[in-house]
Amino acid sequence: MADLGRLPADWLRPAPGGSRLLIHVQPGAARSAIAGVHGDALKVRVAAPPVEGAANAALLMFIAGWLEVSRGEVTIERGDKSRRKTLRVALSPEEIERRLIKEQA
């Protein structure tokens, strides 16, 4: 797993009913993975190409699996056609931090 730096992270923000994740996505990678931090965003590589929504779908599936939530609990709030996206996740920032700390242990 990539080094995510300190927690709480700049890329993780509270939102009504959950959290917002600021994401910098890199489509067309060899495999989907967290690649660290890019400025104030979490950098995520996805194996899907950036055509017809394939990279967005792969990103949502990857983040849902990474945070162990259902795919329906992760949505794109902003940046549908951009590398920089804001995702909404139906988990509190504290719960996301707890899961990340547990994963890194």
C-alpha positions as CSV (number, residue, x, y, z in Angstrom):
1,M,0.0,0.0,0.0
2,A,1.2,3.5,-0.8
3,D,2.2,5.9,2.0
4,L,-0.9,8.0,2.7
5,G,0.9,10.4,5.0
6,R,-0.6,11.7,8.2
7,L,-4.2,11.3,9.2
8,P,-6.5,13.2,9.2
9,A,-5.7,13.7,5.6
10,D,-6.4,16.8,3.4
11,W,-8.1,14.5,0.9
12,L,-10.7,13.3,3.4
13,R,-13.4,15.7,4.4
14,P,-16.7,15.5,6.3
15,A,-20.0,15.7,4.4
16,P,-23.6,15.3,5.3
17,G,-24.3,11.6,5.7
18,G,-20.7,10.6,5.2
19,S,-17.4,11.9,3.7
20,R,-16.0,13.5,0.6
21,L,-12.8,12.1,-0.9
22,L,-10.7,14.4,-3.2
23,I,-9.3,12.1,-5.8
24,H,-6.7,12.5,-8.6
25,V,-7.3,9.5,-10.9
26,Q,-4.8,8.1,-13.4
27,P,-6.6,5.9,-15.9
28,G,-5.0,3.2,-18.1
29,A,-2.6,1.9,-15.4
30,A,-1.3,-1.7,-15.3
31,R,-3.4,-2.4,-12.2
32,S,-5.7,-0.4,-9.9
33,A,-4.0,0.8,-6.8
34,I,-3.6,3.7,-4.3
35,A,-0.6,5.6,-5.5
36,G,-0.2,8.0,-2.6
37,V,-1.1,11.7,-2.3
38,H,-1.1,14.2,-5.1
39,G,-1.3,17.7,-3.6
40,D,-4.4,17.7,-1.5
41,A,-5.9,14.7,-3.3
42,L,-5.6,10.9,-3.0
43,K,-3.9,9.6,-6.1
44,V,-5.6,6.4,-7.5
45,R,-4.5,4.5,-10.5
46,V,-7.2,2.5,-12.3
47,A,-6.6,-0.2,-14.9
48,A,-9.6,0.9,-17.1
49,P,-9.1,3.4,-20.0
50,P,-10.7,6.8,-19.9
51,V,-13.4,6.0,-22.4
52,E,-17.2,5.9,-22.1
53,G,-17.1,6.0,-18.3
54,A,-15.0,2.9,-17.9
55,A,-12.4,4.6,-15.7
56,N,-15.1,6.2,-13.5
57,A,-16.8,2.8,-13.0
58,A,-13.5,1.2,-12.2
59,L,-12.6,4.0,-9.7
60,L,-16.0,3.6,-7.9
61,M,-15.6,-0.2,-7.7
62,F,-12.0,0.1,-6.4
63,I,-12.8,2.7,-3.7
64,A,-15.8,0.6,-2.6
65,G,-13.7,-2.5,-2.3
66,W,-10.8,-0.6,-0.6
67,L,-13.2,0.9,2.0
68,E,-15.2,-2.4,2.3
69,V,-18.6,-0.7,1.4
70,S,-21.1,-1.5,-1.3
71,R,-20.7,0.1,-4.7
72,G,-23.9,2.1,-4.1
73,E,-22.3,3.8,-1.1
74,V,-19.7,5.5,-3.3
75,T,-20.7,8.2,-5.9
76,I,-19.0,10.9,-8.0
77,E,-20.1,14.2,-6.7
78,R,-17.9,16.4,-8.9
79,G,-15.5,15.9,-11.8
80,D,-17.2,13.2,-13.9
81,K,-15.0,14.1,-16.9
82,S,-11.9,15.3,-15.1
83,R,-8.9,13.6,-13.5
84,R,-9.7,15.5,-10.3
85,K,-12.9,14.1,-8.7
86,T,-14.8,14.5,-5.5
87,L,-16.4,11.3,-4.3
88,R,-19.0,10.9,-1.7
89,V,-18.8,7.9,0.6
90,A,-21.4,6.8,3.1
91,L,-18.9,6.5,5.9
92,S,-17.8,9.1,8.4
93,P,-14.2,10.5,8.1
94,E,-13.5,8.8,11.5
95,E,-14.6,5.4,10.3
96,I,-12.5,5.8,7.1
97,E,-9.5,6.7,9.2
98,R,-10.1,3.7,11.5
99,R,-10.2,1.4,8.5
100,L,-7.1,2.9,7.0
101,I,-5.1,2.6,10.3
102,K,-6.3,-1.0,10.7
103,E,-5.2,-1.7,7.1
104,Q,-1.7,-0.2,7.6
105,A,-1.1,-2.1,10.8
